[in-house]
Amino acid sequence: MRFLSINIVFVVLMFLIPARVNGASNSEEIGRKPPELLNYDEFVESIQYPEKCRKRGVQGKVLIRLRVNEKGRVEQYRIMEAPDDLIKRECAAHILNLRFIPAMDEYGRAASAFIDLPIIFSLTLK
């Protein structure tokens, strides 16, 4: 019997897009420690592959730019790319539930920061 499953891959790409801590944009001002995701497993388990997308074989990457505040909460986000609107909406429904250890600036203080969160939607046979 063949089963389709979802593989969701999480990677924080801190070097592809310049991180900004406390509004800083050049490398001398970037905080020393990026935000660290605390509830990865919970987040991944909460995302459901939309059935219509599964049936149509839609796969691909959702790229989300997040601003994580000093308290480790997602303050704002923007979905930069998605293979389908249904997948985009599914991700958007769960983004604000993400929790982080906040970024730290060069003085060891919690700081807001931007990070990119790619999520890969892939249908595989098991």
C-alpha positions as CSV (number, residue, x, y, z in Angstrom):
1,M,0.0,0.0,0.0
2,R,1.3,3.5,-0.9
3,F,1.0,6.4,1.5
4,L,1.8,10.0,0.8
5,S,3.4,12.0,3.6
6,I,4.5,15.5,4.2
7,N,8.1,16.3,4.8
8,I,8.5,19.8,6.3
9,V,12.1,21.0,6.5
10,F,13.0,23.9,8.7
11,V,16.2,25.9,8.2
12,V,17.0,29.4,9.4
13,L,19.0,31.2,6.7
14,M,20.8,33.8,8.7
15,F,23.5,34.5,6.0
16,L,21.4,34.8,2.8
17,I,19.6,37.9,3.9
18,P,21.4,40.3,6.2
19,A,20.1,40.0,9.7
20,R,19.1,43.2,11.4
21,V,19.1,43.6,15.2
22,N,17.7,46.8,16.7
23,G,17.4,48.2,13.1
24,A,21.1,47.7,12.4
25,S,21.9,46.6,8.9
26,N,25.6,46.3,8.5
27,S,27.7,43.4,9.8
28,E,29.5,45.4,12.5
29,E,26.1,46.2,14.1
30,I,24.6,42.7,13.8
31,G,23.8,41.0,17.1
32,R,26.1,38.2,18.2
33,K,23.3,35.6,18.6
34,P,20.3,35.1,16.3
35,P,16.9,34.0,17.6
36,E,16.6,30.3,18.5
37,L,13.3,28.5,17.7
38,L,11.9,26.8,20.8
39,N,8.7,25.0,19.5
40,Y,9.9,23.5,16.2
41,D,8.2,20.1,16.7
42,E,4.9,21.6,17.7
43,F,5.0,24.0,14.8
44,V,5.7,21.3,12.2
45,E,3.0,19.0,13.6
46,S,0.5,21.8,13.5
47,I,0.9,22.3,9.7
48,Q,-1.3,20.2,7.5
49,Y,-0.7,19.6,3.8
50,P,-3.8,21.0,2.2
51,E,-5.7,18.0,0.7
52,K,-6.3,19.8,-2.6
53,C,-2.6,20.5,-3.0
54,R,-1.8,16.9,-2.1
55,K,-4.2,15.6,-4.8
56,R,-2.7,18.0,-7.4
57,G,0.8,17.1,-6.4
58,V,1.8,20.6,-5.4
59,Q,5.2,20.7,-3.8
60,G,7.7,23.5,-3.1
61,K,9.2,26.0,-0.7
62,V,7.4,28.5,1.5
63,L,9.8,31.3,2.5
64,I,8.7,33.4,5.4
65,R,10.5,36.5,6.7
66,L,9.9,36.9,10.4
67,R,10.6,39.8,12.8
68,V,11.2,38.3,16.2
69,N,10.9,40.8,19.1
70,E,12.9,41.0,22.3
71,K,10.4,38.7,24.0
72,G,10.9,35.9,21.4
73,R,7.5,36.5,19.8
74,V,6.9,36.9,16.1
75,E,6.1,40.6,15.8
76,Q,5.5,40.7,12.0
77,Y,5.9,38.4,9.1
78,R,5.7,38.3,5.3
79,I,5.4,35.3,3.2
80,M,7.9,35.9,0.4
81,E,7.1,32.9,-1.7
82,A,4.8,29.9,-1.7
83,P,3.9,27.2,-4.3
84,D,0.2,27.6,-3.8
85,D,-2.2,30.0,-2.0
86,L,-3.7,27.1,0.1
87,I,-0.2,26.2,1.4
88,K,0.5,29.9,2.0
89,R,-2.7,30.2,4.1
90,E,-1.9,27.0,6.1
91,C,1.5,28.4,7.0
92,A,0.1,31.8,7.9
93,A,-2.4,30.3,10.3
94,H,0.5,29.0,12.5
95,I,3.2,31.6,12.2
96,L,2.2,33.6,15.3
97,N,2.5,30.4,17.4
98,L,6.2,30.3,16.9
99,R,8.3,31.0,20.0
100,F,12.0,31.9,20.1
101,I,14.8,32.7,22.5
102,P,15.3,36.3,21.3
103,A,18.4,37.5,19.5
104,M,21.1,39.0,21.6
105,D,23.0,42.1,20.7
106,E,26.7,42.7,21.1
107,Y,26.1,43.7,24.8
108,G,24.2,40.5,25.6
109,R,20.8,42.2,25.7
110,A,17.7,40.7,24.0
111,A,17.0,42.4,20.7
112,S,14.6,42.2,17.8
113,A,15.9,40.5,14.6
114,F,14.7,39.5,11.2
115,I,15.2,35.9,10.0
116,D,14.0,33.9,7.1
117,L,12.2,30.6,7.7
118,P,11.9,28.2,4.7
119,I,9.5,25.4,4.9
120,I,9.6,22.6,2.2
121,F,6.4,20.9,1.3
122,S,7.2,17.6,-0.4
123,L,5.1,14.6,-1.2
124,T,7.0,11.3,-0.8
125,L,5.9,7.6,-1.1
126,K,6.3,5.4,2.0
